[in-house]
Amino acid sequence: MPFIPHTEKDTQEMLKTIGADSIADLFDEIPAELMIEHLHHVPDALSEMEISRLMRERAKLDGTPMCFIGAGAYEHHIPTAVWDISTRGEFYSAYTPYQAEASQGTLQTIYEYQTMMTELTGLAVSNASLYDGASALAEASLMAVRSNRRVKTGRILLAPGVNPVYEQVAAAICGAQGLTFERLPRDSMSGNINFEQLSDGREPVAVVLQQPSFAGTLDDVDRLTNWAHAQGALVLAVVNPISLALLKPPGQWGEQGADIACGEGQPLGVPLSSGGPYFGFMTCKQKHVRQMPGRIVGRTTDLDGKPGFVLTLQAREQHIRRSKATSNICTNQGLMVTAATIYMSLLGYEGLVSIANASHANTTALVDGLCSINGVERLFDGPFFHEVALKLDRPVAPLLDRLAERDILGGFDLTSYAGADALLVCVTETKTAQDIETYIAAFADVMAASNVKSG
Amino acid sequence: MINLTGGDLIFDKSRTGRRAFAQAPAEVSPSAIPKSMLRTDKPRLPEASELQTVRHFTRLSQMNFSIDTQFYPLGSCTMKYNPRACNALAMLPEFAGRHPLGPVSHGQGFLSCMYELQEMLKDVTGMKGVSLTPMAGAQGELAGVAMIKAYHEARGDHERIEIICPDAAHGTNPATATMCACVVREVPTGPEGDIDFNALKSAVGPKTAGIMLTNPSTLGVFERRIKEVADLVHDAGGLLYYDGANLNAILGKVRPGDMKFDVIHMNLHKTFSTPHGGGGPGSGAVGVNDRLLPFMPIPIVGKSDAAPQGHVAPQGHVAPQYDWLVEEDFPQSIGRLSGFMGNSGVLLRAYVYMRMLGRAGMRRVSEYATLNANYLAARLQAAGFELAFPTRRASHEFIVTLKREAKSVNLTAMDIAKALLDKNYHAPTTYFPLLVPECLLIEPTETESKETLDNFVTAMIEIATAAKEEGVDFKGAPYGMPVRRLDDVKAARQLDLAYRPDET
């Protein structure tokens, strides 16, 4: 029997000890009319050899196209050691470290992770992670409402650069609690906030700034942070952790710094894997720590005075506070955090800088090449990190289909976000000069072969 | 077990200029980003070699208990064996490297697995629709209660804001209800572990949005009057939510849909053996009956016989049959709960596991999980331990209460938990459910052998005997772990949440 060790002799001896005649007797408290005999849509079992063949066949259908899509998930080289160690059974098959003495490996790893995230974001405190970047913004929004007691509106203002899916997710998770999400005006040239049209007096509880923005631009986060604080709002920063090797960390934005930072942790050693499992990170200023959702690990001492690690501030959490908890969240994304901690340890700050610089240089090369093709130009001016929006003179979707036929995933169709035919491209350190030339040549081809009007 | 000194952090290995040079790309010239936007400080990340990093985290891993190294009878958590193939096949390069926004032309393999997973989960739960996107049990709960609310509101029934929870419920249940802006009404448990039916009768009414139930309950017993409970709640206009925490107990035997539940979440990391990973990722797929179908969270995977319009199969690829169902397909959806499609890699692992179990294997899961729990309960009872519900059949888990031992020899649930660690067993769940004093919630799972269970009983007897007959005091236990009992109060009062050598 797959994964069940019982011999027939074991089963009989166990039933005898219980005083039951058969395994069926063990279900005798369940009303008989509820019991079923068969499952009709679960196929017969496959051996490991058979399922391996099936999965390899299916994997082949998906292929390994050359990917220039970003839009919230980014392809980076993952050192072999990251998942070799993360999938050691001692990490992979352990659970939430409730028994601290028998979980020091997981707990210390989280403590080191928390340290690294506070360093990267320039804020004092980190939790042990949340589900993903989008849901982390939802939790940050709820946290802002708890922390900012001066403002009662539940109104959250979003800079134009905030990922539209993050807004959808935040609204789905927090909507019931009366939070509303409104967009700040966008400047059509820069793609960033339009300071001219910014009006005071809306009493936002928080303002959300994403840097780099969803469309790849870099906003004036210092000015925006100061404006938000002047409105009495907390500043929530949504950031890409790799970009923080180069960009000013949220804790240093404006005069006082952002209050809470969160984002998608996937770029730190987690495979793309069709969207998950990833992890959301969250850091904040010290004064907000008691409003933070999720697990937090602290260092303390044991009976002998020796340092050790425990889950702490548990009075915030659902298993203690029940209906009065800061969140219903019960887990973190422990395995992904383990991977990210190993990833950051291997790369170090200098390594992250070289990845960020290489990604930026590659993106610059691709954009220069694509913009030399007739009908392609940048949608927004201004600086960027590793993602750029391009304006095309024809519909984007058919071009992407043609590129996909050549096993090139040419980018994210930005048309509905931009309100114009637009494409968002991203290049990381994983692409060579040859890859970039291949893409530019293919793009020129499919442009030449397509009709401007119909695509 | 490895005994590291607790102060040995990865940061202690840092030396300026050291790193894993094979892992970073060659240097290129600095970016063209304006100086005012750049960071000026140097964050303190480790500066360690590849070997130092590998050795550090390998040694840290050895300071953990895990299913792969120890029996882990943690009640309510279903710590069963995680087959290695599930991980290896989910991490095939094509799956691991697939971008979530990649076209369906380059995703038919992945999507076909997701579609079939939805179909299998519908079958084992008896529900009409499944959405895989919730990223953990707690998010599945959120989705479930949000759907219940959306259902009532779509009918103009705005007064229904009360969610009924038994007092034995997981903490996530009331916390979820609060996140959905509902009011929690708690109902007590009767003496034999069933819900107090009369109390429930007086709790339901025109304000009832629904009830959240785990069945078998967190007390390790099956709710025998479930059909009456369902009728009572439905007659009052409320809906029934099934917390799938204990689905392992009834897999292939009884289906929540047949018990008339309207919405359920499953913990794929429990029942379907995806890794617990030191506290996540989880995966909390939801299933619904007909009336909640329109409200499911998106995206969902659909299948059509013809290729969807506008999609072209690249050379060597089959015509796309599987596609995403999104806002246009589910205009009444409660929305999106994750950036993409939930913990998709976890879903692949669950898919592989289910295919390896197959139809007959599903039933064997609940049969042998129940056999193991009842056997362990019978042996511990015979050894003198008190069961919380001795007149009841155990489900896949059961409760031992140490209230007698706590009084007579000062042996508490905490003490026995820590003493078990020294005997190389992970502790059962302690002090949950809250309503049983000094409780151990024990769940052996179906993947443990009779020998393991027998050895565990021996360890339990040795601990109890030492306390009763030799007066051994376990307040100092554990002794053989990397650390001894840790000071939780100090941890909360003198917060040390990140390494800051400059500040100490």
Chai-1 contact restraints between the chains, C-beta under 6 A:
chainA,res_idxA,chainB,res_idxB,connection_type,confidence,min_distance_angstrom,max_distance_angstrom,comment,restraint_id
A,M1,B,R364,contact,1.0,0.0,6.0,A-B,restraint_1
A,P2,B,M356,contact,1.0,0.0,6.0,A-B,restraint_2
A,P2,B,L357,contact,1.0,0.0,6.0,A-B,restraint_3
A,P2,B,G361,contact,1.0,0.0,6.0,A-B,restraint_4
A,F3,B,Y81,contact,1.0,0.0,6.0,A-B,restraint_5
A,F3,B,T447,contact,1.0,0.0,6.0,A-B,restraint_6
A,I4,B,R364,contact,1.0,0.0,6.0,A-B,restraint_7
A,I4,B,Y368,contact,1.0,0.0,6.0,A-B,restraint_8
A,I4,B,E446,contact,1.0,0.0,6.0,A-B,restraint_9
A,P5,B,S449,contact,1.0,0.0,6.0,A-B,restraint_10
A,D10,B,K450,contact,1.0,0.0,6.0,A-B,restraint_11
A,M14,B,L371,contact,1.0,0.0,6.0,A-B,restraint_12
A,M14,B,Y375,contact,1.0,0.0,6.0,A-B,restraint_13
A,T17,B,Y375,contact,1.0,0.0,6.0,A-B,restraint_14
A,T17,B,A378,contact,1.0,0.0,6.0,A-B,restraint_15
A,I18,B,N374,contact,1.0,0.0,6.0,A-B,restraint_16
A,I18,B,Y375,contact,1.0,0.0,6.0,A-B,restraint_17
A,I18,B,A378,contact,1.0,0.0,6.0,A-B,restraint_18
A,I23,B,E367,contact,1.0,0.0,6.0,A-B,restraint_19
A,I23,B,L371,contact,1.0,0.0,6.0,A-B,restraint_20
A,L26,B,T370,contact,1.0,0.0,6.0,A-B,restraint_21
A,L26,B,N374,contact,1.0,0.0,6.0,A-B,restraint_22
A,E29,B,F222,contact,1.0,0.0,6.0,A-B,restraint_23
A,E29,B,R224,contact,1.0,0.0,6.0,A-B,restraint_24
A,E29,B,R393,contact,1.0,0.0,6.0,A-B,restraint_25
A,I30,B,F222,contact,1.0,0.0,6.0,A-B,restraint_26
A,I30,B,V254,contact,1.0,0.0,6.0,A-B,restraint_27
A,L34,B,V254,contact,1.0,0.0,6.0,A-B,restraint_28
A,L34,B,D258,contact,1.0,0.0,6.0,A-B,restraint_29
A,M35,B,K253,contact,1.0,0.0,6.0,A-B,restraint_30
A,M35,B,V254,contact,1.0,0.0,6.0,A-B,restraint_31
A,L39,B,D123,contact,1.0,0.0,6.0,A-B,restraint_32
A,L39,B,G252,contact,1.0,0.0,6.0,A-B,restraint_33
A,L39,B,R359,contact,1.0,0.0,6.0,A-B,restraint_34
A,L39,B,M362,contact,1.0,0.0,6.0,A-B,restraint_35
A,H41,B,E119,contact,1.0,0.0,6.0,A-B,restraint_36
A,H41,B,D123,contact,1.0,0.0,6.0,A-B,restraint_37
A,V42,B,M120,contact,1.0,0.0,6.0,A-B,restraint_38
A,V42,B,D123,contact,1.0,0.0,6.0,A-B,restraint_39
A,V42,B,R359,contact,1.0,0.0,6.0,A-B,restraint_40
A,D44,B,G358,contact,1.0,0.0,6.0,A-B,restraint_41
A,D44,B,R359,contact,1.0,0.0,6.0,A-B,restraint_42
A,A45,B,G358,contact,1.0,0.0,6.0,A-B,restraint_43
A,A45,B,G361,contact,1.0,0.0,6.0,A-B,restraint_44
A,L46,B,R355,contact,1.0,0.0,6.0,A-B,restraint_45
A,L46,B,M356,contact,1.0,0.0,6.0,A-B,restraint_46
A,E48,B,A85,contact,1.0,0.0,6.0,A-B,restraint_47
A,I51,B,V352,contact,1.0,0.0,6.0,A-B,restraint_48
A,I51,B,R355,contact,1.0,0.0,6.0,A-B,restraint_49
A,I51,B,M356,contact,1.0,0.0,6.0,A-B,restraint_50
A,M55,B,L89,contact,1.0,0.0,6.0,A-B,restraint_51
A,R58,B,G109,contact,1.0,0.0,6.0,A-B,restraint_52
A,A59,B,L92,contact,1.0,0.0,6.0,A-B,restraint_53
A,A59,B,E94,contact,1.0,0.0,6.0,A-B,restraint_54
A,A59,B,F95,contact,1.0,0.0,6.0,A-B,restraint_55
A,A59,B,G109,contact,1.0,0.0,6.0,A-B,restraint_56
A,L61,B,Q108,contact,1.0,0.0,6.0,A-B,restraint_57
A,L61,B,G109,contact,1.0,0.0,6.0,A-B,restraint_58
A,D62,B,E94,contact,1.0,0.0,6.0,A-B,restraint_59
A,D62,B,R98,contact,1.0,0.0,6.0,A-B,restraint_60
A,D62,B,H106,contact,1.0,0.0,6.0,A-B,restraint_61
A,D62,B,G107,contact,1.0,0.0,6.0,A-B,restraint_62
A,D62,B,G109,contact,1.0,0.0,6.0,A-B,restraint_63
A,D62,B,F110,contact,1.0,0.0,6.0,A-B,restraint_64
A,G63,B,H106,contact,1.0,0.0,6.0,A-B,restraint_65
A,T64,B,E94,contact,1.0,0.0,6.0,A-B,restraint_66
A,P65,B,H106,contact,1.0,0.0,6.0,A-B,restraint_67
A,C67,B,H99,contact,1.0,0.0,6.0,A-B,restraint_68
A,I69,B,H99,contact,1.0,0.0,6.0,A-B,restraint_69
A,I69,B,L101,contact,1.0,0.0,6.0,A-B,restraint_70
A,A71,B,L101,contact,1.0,0.0,6.0,A-B,restraint_71
A,G72,B,G339,contact,1.0,0.0,6.0,A-B,restraint_72
A,A73,B,P100,contact,1.0,0.0,6.0,A-B,restraint_73
A,P79,B,Q23,contact,1.0,0.0,6.0,A-B,restraint_74
A,A81,B,V54,contact,1.0,0.0,6.0,A-B,restraint_75
A,I85,B,F57,contact,1.0,0.0,6.0,A-B,restraint_76
A,T87,B,N87,contact,1.0,0.0,6.0,A-B,restraint_77
A,R88,B,S61,contact,1.0,0.0,6.0,A-B,restraint_78
A,G89,B,S66,contact,1.0,0.0,6.0,A-B,restraint_79
A,G89,B,D68,contact,1.0,0.0,6.0,A-B,restraint_80
A,E90,B,S61,contact,1.0,0.0,6.0,A-B,restraint_81
A,E90,B,N64,contact,1.0,0.0,6.0,A-B,restraint_82
A,E90,B,S66,contact,1.0,0.0,6.0,A-B,restraint_83
A,F91,B,S61,contact,1.0,0.0,6.0,A-B,restraint_84
A,F91,B,G278,contact,1.0,0.0,6.0,A-B,restraint_85
A,Y92,B,P275,contact,1.0,0.0,6.0,A-B,restraint_86
A,S93,B,S66,contact,1.0,0.0,6.0,A-B,restraint_87
A,S93,B,I67,contact,1.0,0.0,6.0,A-B,restraint_88
A,S93,B,D68,contact,1.0,0.0,6.0,A-B,restraint_89
A,S93,B,N82,contact,1.0,0.0,6.0,A-B,restraint_90
A,A94,B,N64,contact,1.0,0.0,6.0,A-B,restraint_91
A,A94,B,S66,contact,1.0,0.0,6.0,A-B,restraint_92
A,A94,B,G278,contact,1.0,0.0,6.0,A-B,restraint_93
A,Y95,B,C77,contact,1.0,0.0,6.0,A-B,restraint_94
A,Y95,B,H276,contact,1.0,0.0,6.0,A-B,restraint_95
A,T96,B,G279,contact,1.0,0.0,6.0,A-B,restraint_96
A,Q99,B,A427,contact,1.0,0.0,6.0,A-B,restraint_97
A,A100,B,L486,contact,1.0,0.0,6.0,A-B,restraint_98
A,E101,B,L421,contact,1.0,0.0,6.0,A-B,restraint_99
A,E101,B,P478,contact,1.0,0.0,6.0,A-B,restraint_100
A,E101,B,M481,contact,1.0,0.0,6.0,A-B,restraint_101
A,E101,B,V483,contact,1.0,0.0,6.0,A-B,restraint_102
A,A102,B,F65,contact,1.0,0.0,6.0,A-B,restraint_103
A,A102,B,L421,contact,1.0,0.0,6.0,A-B,restraint_104
A,A102,B,M481,contact,1.0,0.0,6.0,A-B,restraint_105
A,S103,B,N64,contact,1.0,0.0,6.0,A-B,restraint_106
A,Q104,B,M63,contact,1.0,0.0,6.0,A-B,restraint_107
A,Q104,B,P482,contact,1.0,0.0,6.0,A-B,restraint_108
A,G105,B,L60,contact,1.0,0.0,6.0,A-B,restraint_109
A,G105,B,S61,contact,1.0,0.0,6.0,A-B,restraint_110
A,G105,B,M63,contact,1.0,0.0,6.0,A-B,restraint_111
A,G105,B,N64,contact,1.0,0.0,6.0,A-B,restraint_112
A,T106,B,N64,contact,1.0,0.0,6.0,A-B,restraint_113
A,T106,B,G278,contact,1.0,0.0,6.0,A-B,restraint_114
A,Q108,B,L60,contact,1.0,0.0,6.0,A-B,restraint_115
A,T109,B,L60,contact,1.0,0.0,6.0,A-B,restraint_116
A,E112,B,I10,contact,1.0,0.0,6.0,A-B,restraint_117
A,Q114,B,L497,contact,1.0,0.0,6.0,A-B,restraint_118
A,Q114,B,A498,contact,1.0,0.0,6.0,A-B,restraint_119
A,T115,B,A498,contact,1.0,0.0,6.0,A-B,restraint_120
A,T115,B,Y499,contact,1.0,0.0,6.0,A-B,restraint_121
A,M116,B,L45,contact,1.0,0.0,6.0,A-B,restraint_122
A,T118,B,A498,contact,1.0,0.0,6.0,A-B,restraint_123
A,E119,B,P43,contact,1.0,0.0,6.0,A-B,restraint_124
A,E119,B,R44,contact,1.0,0.0,6.0,A-B,restraint_125
A,L120,B,P43,contact,1.0,0.0,6.0,A-B,restraint_126
A,V125,B,L497,contact,1.0,0.0,6.0,A-B,restraint_127
A,Y131,B,M135,contact,1.0,0.0,6.0,A-B,restraint_128
A,D132,B,S338,contact,1.0,0.0,6.0,A-B,restraint_129
A,D132,B,G339,contact,1.0,0.0,6.0,A-B,restraint_130
A,G133,B,G339,contact,1.0,0.0,6.0,A-B,restraint_131
A,A134,B,S338,contact,1.0,0.0,6.0,A-B,restraint_132
A,A134,B,G339,contact,1.0,0.0,6.0,A-B,restraint_133
A,V165,B,G339,contact,1.0,0.0,6.0,A-B,restraint_134
A,Q168,B,G335,contact,1.0,0.0,6.0,A-B,restraint_135
A,Q168,B,R336,contact,1.0,0.0,6.0,A-B,restraint_136
A,V169,B,R336,contact,1.0,0.0,6.0,A-B,restraint_137
A,A172,B,I334,contact,1.0,0.0,6.0,A-B,restraint_138
A,A172,B,G335,contact,1.0,0.0,6.0,A-B,restraint_139
A,A172,B,R336,contact,1.0,0.0,6.0,A-B,restraint_140
A,A176,B,C180,contact,1.0,0.0,6.0,A-B,restraint_141
A,A176,B,A181,contact,1.0,0.0,6.0,A-B,restraint_142
A,Q177,B,A181,contact,1.0,0.0,6.0,A-B,restraint_143
A,L218,B,M37,contact,1.0,0.0,6.0,A-B,restraint_144
A,L246,B,L38,contact,1.0,0.0,6.0,A-B,restraint_145
A,L247,B,M37,contact,1.0,0.0,6.0,A-B,restraint_146
A,K248,B,M37,contact,1.0,0.0,6.0,A-B,restraint_147
A,K248,B,R39,contact,1.0,0.0,6.0,A-B,restraint_148
A,P249,B,R39,contact,1.0,0.0,6.0,A-B,restraint_149
A,P271,B,A96,contact,1.0,0.0,6.0,A-B,restraint_150
A,L272,B,G97,contact,1.0,0.0,6.0,A-B,restraint_151
A,L272,B,H99,contact,1.0,0.0,6.0,A-B,restraint_152
A,S273,B,A96,contact,1.0,0.0,6.0,A-B,restraint_153
A,S273,B,G345,contact,1.0,0.0,6.0,A-B,restraint_154
A,S274,B,R98,contact,1.0,0.0,6.0,A-B,restraint_155
A,S274,B,P100,contact,1.0,0.0,6.0,A-B,restraint_156
A,S274,B,F110,contact,1.0,0.0,6.0,A-B,restraint_157
A,S274,B,S344,contact,1.0,0.0,6.0,A-B,restraint_158
A,G275,B,P100,contact,1.0,0.0,6.0,A-B,restraint_159
A,G275,B,F340,contact,1.0,0.0,6.0,A-B,restraint_160
A,G275,B,M341,contact,1.0,0.0,6.0,A-B,restraint_161
A,G275,B,S344,contact,1.0,0.0,6.0,A-B,restraint_162
A,G276,B,G342,contact,1.0,0.0,6.0,A-B,restraint_163
A,G276,B,N343,contact,1.0,0.0,6.0,A-B,restraint_164
A,G276,B,S344,contact,1.0,0.0,6.0,A-B,restraint_165
A,P277,B,P281,contact,1.0,0.0,6.0,A-B,restraint_166
A,P277,B,N343,contact,1.0,0.0,6.0,A-B,restraint_167
A,P277,B,G345,contact,1.0,0.0,6.0,A-B,restraint_168
A,P277,B,V346,contact,1.0,0.0,6.0,A-B,restraint_169
A,G298,B,A491,contact,1.0,0.0,6.0,A-B,restraint_170
A,G298,B,D496,contact,1.0,0.0,6.0,A-B,restraint_171
A,G298,B,L497,contact,1.0,0.0,6.0,A-B,restraint_172
A,R299,B,D496,contact,1.0,0.0,6.0,A-B,restraint_173
A,T300,B,L486,contact,1.0,0.0,6.0,A-B,restraint_174
A,T300,B,D487,contact,1.0,0.0,6.0,A-B,restraint_175
A,T300,B,K490,contact,1.0,0.0,6.0,A-B,restraint_176
A,T300,B,A491,contact,1.0,0.0,6.0,A-B,restraint_177
A,T301,B,D487,contact,1.0,0.0,6.0,A-B,restraint_178
A,D302,B,V483,contact,1.0,0.0,6.0,A-B,restraint_179
A,D302,B,R484,contact,1.0,0.0,6.0,A-B,restraint_180
A,D302,B,L486,contact,1.0,0.0,6.0,A-B,restraint_181
A,L303,B,R484,contact,1.0,0.0,6.0,A-B,restraint_182
A,L303,B,R485,contact,1.0,0.0,6.0,A-B,restraint_183
A,D304,B,R484,contact,1.0,0.0,6.0,A-B,restraint_184
A,K306,B,G6,contact,1.0,0.0,6.0,A-B,restraint_185
A,K306,B,V483,contact,1.0,0.0,6.0,A-B,restraint_186
A,P307,B,G6,contact,1.0,0.0,6.0,A-B,restraint_187
A,P307,B,G7,contact,1.0,0.0,6.0,A-B,restraint_188
A,G308,B,G6,contact,1.0,0.0,6.0,A-B,restraint_189
A,G308,B,V483,contact,1.0,0.0,6.0,A-B,restraint_190
A,G308,B,L486,contact,1.0,0.0,6.0,A-B,restraint_191
A,V310,B,L486,contact,1.0,0.0,6.0,A-B,restraint_192
A,V310,B,D488,contact,1.0,0.0,6.0,A-B,restraint_193
A,V310,B,A491,contact,1.0,0.0,6.0,A-B,restraint_194
A,T312,B,A491,contact,1.0,0.0,6.0,A-B,restraint_195
A,T312,B,A492,contact,1.0,0.0,6.0,A-B,restraint_196
A,L313,B,A492,contact,1.0,0.0,6.0,A-B,restraint_197
A,Q318,B,G171,contact,1.0,0.0,6.0,A-B,restraint_198
A,Q318,B,T172,contact,1.0,0.0,6.0,A-B,restraint_199
A,Q318,B,A175,contact,1.0,0.0,6.0,A-B,restraint_200
A,H319,B,G171,contact,1.0,0.0,6.0,A-B,restraint_201
A,R322,B,G171,contact,1.0,0.0,6.0,A-B,restraint_202
A,R322,B,P174,contact,1.0,0.0,6.0,A-B,restraint_203
A,S323,B,P174,contact,1.0,0.0,6.0,A-B,restraint_204
A,S323,B,T178,contact,1.0,0.0,6.0,A-B,restraint_205
A,S323,B,V184,contact,1.0,0.0,6.0,A-B,restraint_206
A,A325,B,A175,contact,1.0,0.0,6.0,A-B,restraint_207
A,N328,B,A138,contact,1.0,0.0,6.0,A-B,restraint_208
A,N328,B,T172,contact,1.0,0.0,6.0,A-B,restraint_209
A,N328,B,A175,contact,1.0,0.0,6.0,A-B,restraint_210
A,N328,B,T176,contact,1.0,0.0,6.0,A-B,restraint_211
A,N328,B,M179,contact,1.0,0.0,6.0,A-B,restraint_212
A,I329,B,A138,contact,1.0,0.0,6.0,A-B,restraint_213
A,C330,B,A138,contact,1.0,0.0,6.0,A-B,restraint_214
A,C330,B,T172,contact,1.0,0.0,6.0,A-B,restraint_215
A,T331,B,A136,contact,1.0,0.0,6.0,A-B,restraint_216
A,T331,B,G279,contact,1.0,0.0,6.0,A-B,restraint_217
A,T331,B,G280,contact,1.0,0.0,6.0,A-B,restraint_218
A,T331,B,G282,contact,1.0,0.0,6.0,A-B,restraint_219
A,N332,B,G279,contact,1.0,0.0,6.0,A-B,restraint_220
A,N332,B,G280,contact,1.0,0.0,6.0,A-B,restraint_221
A,Q333,B,G280,contact,1.0,0.0,6.0,A-B,restraint_222
A,Q333,B,P281,contact,1.0,0.0,6.0,A-B,restraint_223
A,G334,B,G277,contact,1.0,0.0,6.0,A-B,restraint_224
A,G334,B,G278,contact,1.0,0.0,6.0,A-B,restraint_225
A,G334,B,G279,contact,1.0,0.0,6.0,A-B,restraint_226
A,G334,B,G280,contact,1.0,0.0,6.0,A-B,restraint_227
A,L335,B,G277,contact,1.0,0.0,6.0,A-B,restraint_228
A,I342,B,F57,contact,1.0,0.0,6.0,A-B,restraint_229
A,M344,B,L45,contact,1.0,0.0,6.0,A-B,restraint_230
A,S345,B,I10,contact,1.0,0.0,6.0,A-B,restraint_231
A,S345,B,P46,contact,1.0,0.0,6.0,A-B,restraint_232
A,S345,B,A48,contact,1.0,0.0,6.0,A-B,restraint_233
A,S345,B,T53,contact,1.0,0.0,6.0,A-B,restraint_234
A,L346,B,A20,contact,1.0,0.0,6.0,A-B,restraint_235
A,L346,B,Q23,contact,1.0,0.0,6.0,A-B,restraint_236
A,L346,B,T53,contact,1.0,0.0,6.0,A-B,restraint_237
A,L347,B,Q23,contact,1.0,0.0,6.0,A-B,restraint_238
A,G348,B,R19,contact,1.0,0.0,6.0,A-B,restraint_239
A,G348,B,L45,contact,1.0,0.0,6.0,A-B,restraint_240
A,G348,B,P46,contact,1.0,0.0,6.0,A-B,restraint_241
A,G348,B,E47,contact,1.0,0.0,6.0,A-B,restraint_242
A,Y349,B,K42,contact,1.0,0.0,6.0,A-B,restraint_243
A,Y349,B,P43,contact,1.0,0.0,6.0,A-B,restraint_244
A,Y349,B,L45,contact,1.0,0.0,6.0,A-B,restraint_245
A,E350,B,R19,contact,1.0,0.0,6.0,A-B,restraint_246
A,G351,B,R19,contact,1.0,0.0,6.0,A-B,restraint_247
A,G351,B,A24,contact,1.0,0.0,6.0,A-B,restraint_248
A,S354,B,A24,contact,1.0,0.0,6.0,A-B,restraint_249
A,S354,B,P25,contact,1.0,0.0,6.0,A-B,restraint_250
A,S354,B,E27,contact,1.0,0.0,6.0,A-B,restraint_251
A,N357,B,V28,contact,1.0,0.0,6.0,A-B,restraint_252
A,N357,B,S31,contact,1.0,0.0,6.0,A-B,restraint_253
A,A358,B,P25,contact,1.0,0.0,6.0,A-B,restraint_254
A,A358,B,V28,contact,1.0,0.0,6.0,A-B,restraint_255
A,H360,B,S31,contact,1.0,0.0,6.0,A-B,restraint_256
A,A361,B,V28,contact,1.0,0.0,6.0,A-B,restraint_257
A,P383,B,I33,contact,1.0,0.0,6.0,A-B,restraint_258
A,P383,B,P34,contact,1.0,0.0,6.0,A-B,restraint_259
A,D401,B,V312,contact,1.0,0.0,6.0,A-B,restraint_260
A,A404,B,P103,contact,1.0,0.0,6.0,A-B,restraint_261
A,A404,B,S105,contact,1.0,0.0,6.0,A-B,restraint_262
A,A404,B,P314,contact,1.0,0.0,6.0,A-B,restraint_263
A,E405,B,P314,contact,1.0,0.0,6.0,A-B,restraint_264
A,L409,B,G102,contact,1.0,0.0,6.0,A-B,restraint_265
A,F412,B,L101,contact,1.0,0.0,6.0,A-B,restraint_266
A,E429,B,P25,contact,1.0,0.0,6.0,A-B,restraint_267
